[in-house]
Amino acid sequence: MSQVLAFDDAAATAGRTVVTGAGFGVTASESVVVKLCEGRPAPVEVRVDMMPSLAMEAGKVGAALAGTMLAGLPGVEGGRRYGGRRYRDGRLAPARLAGDAQELTLPDGSGVTTVGMPLGELLAAQRASGAPSVLSASSEMPSSLMVRVLLPIAGALLAIGPLRDFAIRRLAAVKFPARPQPREHSWGHAWVRWADGEVREGWLRVGEAQSFTGAVPAEVARRLLAGEGKPGAHFPAALFGPSLAEACGGEYLA
């Protein structure tokens, strides 16, 4: 996503519009940030959490997903290939992968734990808010003590090319069973703090995460064809505002 955003000036000069992150995670959490920050100065601190609920058909992991999961962050500033990221003082900086655990009570009363994970939501939340301190987290990253202990060891091994290729091949061949949707709703969440001490917290409630991921690019394409976009490289909610998520079936909760 950072590479796509680097084409902003070139896309604007050419009169083209490029949208990245048009799926559940980025759009859900970024939309809440845009909603909370409307009409306000830039905050000093932001945390976003994405909590998808999706059904899965039985199948194999496959080479594309396995490669994405094990490739790390080669060439991304702010830290090691197999390390976390966050924004400090407005710049990407190292962060503990699967750190900053937080137990959240969802608006429906259920609980979920999220941990720090360097996702596209991190870039989107920082651009949408202008905050110098930003952290992105997910419920999809294991948060146990054993996982936190093993992650640095796994990162050191995956940094060795032949071992990484072997691991990708093995993971690609893994078969998984069908799984029903674990919760009725998927959630995007943002917590925002301003310099004057004001804090705002908000949620976006959507249905099955994969369905939302299909609806977002379709709605983005419809709006672009209707001439509602502007040239450059953008994240979805920064370009179209909070109404984008609502048009895709999302509902904001304060």
ABEGO torsion letter per residue (X at the ends): XAAAAAAAAAAAAAGBBBBBGBBAAAAAAAAAAAAAABGBBBBABBBBBBBBBBBBBBEBAEAAAAAAAAAEBBGBBGEBABBBBBBBGGBBBBBBBGBGBBBBBBAAGBBBBBBBBBBAAAAAAAAAAGBABBBBBBAABBABAAAAAAAAAAAAAAABAAAAAAAAAAAAABBBBBBBBABABBBBBBBBBBAAGBBBBBBBBBBBAAAAAAAAAAAAAAAAAAGABBBEBBBAAAAAEAAAAAAAGBBBBX
